[in-house]
Structures are given as C-alpha cells and as structure tokens.
Amino acid sequence: MLGKLLKYDFRSMFRVFLPLWGALLAISFINRLTLNSNSMGIPGLVLFIAYIGIIFAVMAVTLVLVVQRFYNGLLKSEGYLMFTLPVKPWQLIASKGIAAMVVTVLSVFMAGLSVLIIAQQSVNIPPLDEWFKGLRGIGADGVLMLALVVLLILTSALVSVTHIHASLALGHLANSHRIAWAVGAYVGINMLLTTIVGIAARTLGRYNFRLELDHLEAIPLTNIVLFALNVLNIIQIAIFFVTTERILTKRLNLE
C-alpha cells in the first residue's frame, strides 16, 4: 500500500515540478548561448534575471509543497479521506516524507545542473568518460566515500522534511493558531539541537577528547566523519518520524 501512496504523491508533485524543471533547464541553455556571445545586452540581462527568478521559484515551491502536501493532506479536511484508507499513519507520513525528500534532492540537482550548463564553456569540466576513469582509480575507500556523500545528501534532505513534518504535527496539538505554533516548534527544535551540539562540543573539548587517527589517510578519515554525520541524521529522522507518527496516531484532531 505504501507503493500506491508514493505513486499518488509523486504524481501530484511531478505535475508541478516537471514544468518548472523544464523551464529552468531551457532558460539555462538560452543563457549559455547569450553569455557566450560577444555582447550580452539588455535581452541577455533580462534572461539572466529570469533564470535567477526561476531558481528561487523552484526552491520556494519546493518548501511550500513540502508544507502544504503534509498539512492539507493529513492535518486538514483532506485528512478525513486519507485516514479512512486501509493504511497505517506511519505509511501516510512515510509517503509524504519520501516524496518530499526526492523532490527536494531533484530540485537542488536541477539547480546545480543548470549552473553547469551555463558555466560549461567557461569552466573546464572533464568529459563523462574521464569521470568513470577517476572512479575506477580511487579504490574501495573512494567508492565508499562517494556512497556516504550520496547517503548524506539523502539523509540531510530527509532530516529537513521530517523536521518540518514534526513541527507541523506539534503545532497541530494547539487549539488555535496552529501554524504559528508550528513555526515556534520549528524554531524551538532548531535551538534545542544547536544547544545539544554546543554542549557536546564543549564536553569533548573539556576532556581534551582525541581520536587516534594519525595513521589514517585523508579518504578513510573523511569516511569516518561522513559515517558519523549520517548516523546523526538517521537519529534525528527517527526522532522526528516517531514524534509525528505518535501525534497523528494518538492526538489527531481534524476539526
């Protein structure tokens, strides 16, 4: 059933984002031709401003849809329909979270790709076959590092999404002004996490904490750091997800 929910959420998301991504890539190609010409002129400046505007629009729409799809789909009137489906609350939350994570990562990827399209003539970007040759030469530790980087991108995006979902769920506990309470919960969680990280850093510094890593090369050491960051992200995801699931299971109020 989770697969059917994901299909529904992806279809709804892509209906909005595919035109935006297409417009972003199209105007990137046009800007590339304009910027590489001898004279940019006013039309080229207008096109470049439009490109910046589309990038901001993609990011803004991503944030709005992450909030809207969860809030309207599960916490407002549409929730009456969703919670009558033969699925568990965690499946509904997981579907919204996975779809939002994928769209967020793809939006960032499209923005980066658009920059590469524009900069291709001014930046020496190696051809694709050289990238594959480089991958074959970095060894197992290098491949592991790339895998951990990809995983870190995904978990970081999912942390952001589940953080928003948990904040909306906490705001839903209020009897009124739920969006305002959700914003307060989001800020409060950020402050709490910042405080915890600060205390942990000071504690480690007070005890002169050291890791015996002098014998490690740069890539294995980087892998340890990336692994630790992924673990921290997964812990946050679990806390946010369980918080949201418990509220929607025990304290849901769609009035």
N, C-alpha and C positions, 0 to 999 in steps of 0.2 A: 504493500500500500504506500510505503514511503516513496517508491519509484513513481507512482501515479501522482502523488503530491508534488514531487520535484518536477515532473513533466508539466504540470499546470503552472507552477511558479516560474519555471524557465520560460515557458511560452509567453506568459504575461510580461516578464522582464524584457525578453528579447524583442518583443513588439515595440517597446520604447527605445531600446538601446541600439538595435541594428541600424536604424536610420541615422542616429547620432554618430555612431562609429563610422558609418559610411561617409557622412558629411565631413567628419574630421579628417579621414584619410584623403578624401577627394580634395579638400582645400589645402591639405599638406602638399600634394603633388603640384597643385597650381602655384602655391607659394614657392616651392622649389624652383619651378621654371621662372617665376618672377624675380626671385632673389639672385638667380644665376645670370640674369640678363644684365646688360650694360647699365641700364637706367631703371631704377625701381619705380620712381614716380608716385603720384598720388594713388592710382589704382592699386599698385603693389602695396602701399602702406595700408590702404583700406582692407585688402585681402589679409595682410598680416594681423591687423586688429581683429578681423573676423575670426581668424584662426585662434587667437588668444581667447576670444569670447566663447568659441565652441569648446575649447578645453575646459574653461571654467564651467560652462553649461553641463558638460559631461560629468564633472566631479560633483556639481551641485545636484543634478538629477540623481546621481548615484546615492548621495546622502539622503535626499528626500524620499526616494523609493524604499531604501532600507527601513526608514522610519515608518513610512506610510503603509507598506505592504504588511508589516507586522502589526502596527497599531490598528489600522482599519480592518485587517483580515482576521485578527484574533481578539482584539480588545473592544471593538465597536460592534455595530449591528451585524456586520458580515460574520462575526464570530458565532452568531446563533446558528448559521448554516454550517460553518466549519466544524463546530463541536458536536453536531449531530451525525457527522461521518463516523463510520466504524473504525476509528483510529485513536491511538493514544495521544495525549497532549504533547509528549516528547517528540512524536513523529511530526506533528504540525510545526513545532518550534525548530526541529532539525531541518525540515524542508525549507522554511523561511531563511534559516541561517546559512545553509549550504548554498542556496540560490543567490543570496545577497553576497556571500563571500566570492563566489565565482564571478559575478558581475563586477564586483569591486576590483578584483585582480585583473579582469579583462579590460576594464576602463583604464586602469593605470598602465597596462601593457599597450593599449591603443595609443595613449598619450605619449608614451615613450617611443613607440614605433613612428608616430607622426613626426617627432623631433628628429629621429634618424633619417626619415625620408627627406626632410628639409635640409639636414646637415650632410647628406651623403656626398655632395660634391666638395664641401669644404673640410670634411674630416676623413681621414684615411681609414675607412672601415674595411677590414680584411674580408675576402670572399668567403662563402659558406664552407668550401672545402678546406680552407685553412683553419677554420674553427674546429672542424672534425679532427684534423690532424693534431691540433693542440690538445683536444680532449684525449686522444689516444696516448699522448706523451706525458700527461700529468700523473698517471698512475692511479692506484686504488684510493689513496688518500685524497687526491684531487677530485676524483669522481664522487667520493663521499662528501667532500666539501660542497660541491655543486648541488648534490641531493639535499644536503642540510640547508643550503641557501634557499632552494625552492620550497622546502618544507617550512622554513622560517617566514617566507613571504605569505604562504597559505595560512599558517597559524596566526601570524600578525593580523592578517585581514579578518580572520575568524574571531580573534580577540576583540577587534573593533566592533564587529557586528554583534557578538554576544553581549558586549558591554552595553551597547545601545538597547538591545532587547531586554536585558536585566533592568536597566534604568526605567524603561517604559513600564515593565511589569511592577516595579516598586512604586512608581508614580500612580499606577492603577489602584494601589491599595488606599489611596486618599479618597475622600468622599466628594471632593470638588477640586478644581484647578489641577487636574491630573497631569497635564503637560508640564506645567510649572514645577510640580513635584518631581516629575521625571527628569527635568533639566537639573534640578537640585540634586537628585540622586546621582546623576551622571558626574556632576562636578564633585560631589562628596566622595564617590568611589575613586575618582582620579586623585583627590587629595589624600585619601587613605592609602592608596597604592604608593604614592610618592613618599609618604611618611614611612611606610614599611621598608621601602628600598633605602631611604636615608638612614634609618635605624640599623638596618643590616650592614650597610657600608661602614657606618661609624663603629659598629661592634667588631667587624673584621679588622678595621684599622687599629682599634684599641688593643686587640690581642696580637697585633703585628702578624696577621694571617699571611702565610706564604704557601705557595704551591711549588713543589719540586719539579719544575717543568723546564729547567735549563737544558736538559738533554734533548728536548723535542725541537723539531724544525718548525718553520712558520705554519705550514699547512696543517700538521697534526694539532698544533696548539690552537689554531683557528677552529678546527673541528670540535675541540672540547668546548670552546666558547659558544659556538653555534648550537651544539647539542644542549648546553645549559640554557640558552635562550629559548630553544624550542620546548624544553621541559617546563620552564616558567610560563610560557604561553599556554601550554596544554593545561597546566594547573589553573590558570585564570579562566580558560574556556570552560573547564569542568565546573568551577565555582559559579560562573555566570549562568551556565546552562541549567545547573541544578536549581539555582535560585529562581530562574524564570519558570522552570517546569513545576516546582513546588507551588509557586503563586498561582499559576494557571490551573493547577490541579485542585488546590485546596481553597483558594481565595478568589476565584474568578467571579466578577460581578459585571455583567454586560448591560446593566441599566444605565 
